[in-house]
Amino acid sequence: MPSGLPALRTALERAPLTFHLCAALPGGAWWRLGTLTTGTPLDLPPGETLSYDPYLHCLPGLRPTAGFSTVREAAYAASRAGRHTTEGTRTPAC
């Protein structure tokens, strides 16, 4: 797995990457929850970023868990607001 963004982009341009999403209880065996396979990188204009907000775009009947949802929802809202400059263009997210 490449560790830098340029190397990651190069790897993604060559072939999709597949990640297995797994979980385990303390001391227990791991089990696969799902698989994520990437596509090719998007060609976005300089300074444009792509983001995902699970509070704005959740599946019907599937919401993020409640534990830290108040803090997380506020963080996503602040992140959305922080990506826009006074000119109305998006800025890169860190």
CORUR-V975836 format. One line per field, one symbol per residue. ss: DSSP state (h for helix, s for strand, l for the rest). psi: psi as a letter, one per 40 degrees, with the letter a starting at -180 (. if undefined). A space follows every 10 residues. Layout:
ss = ???
psi = ???
This chain:
ss = llllhhhhhh hhhhlllsss ssslllllll ssssssslll llllllllll llllllllll llllllllhh hhhhhhhhhh hhlsllllls llll
psi = hieidddddd ddddiiihhh hiiiiheiii ihdihhhiai iigiihehih ihheddfiih ehiiidcfdd dddddddddd deehideeii ihi.
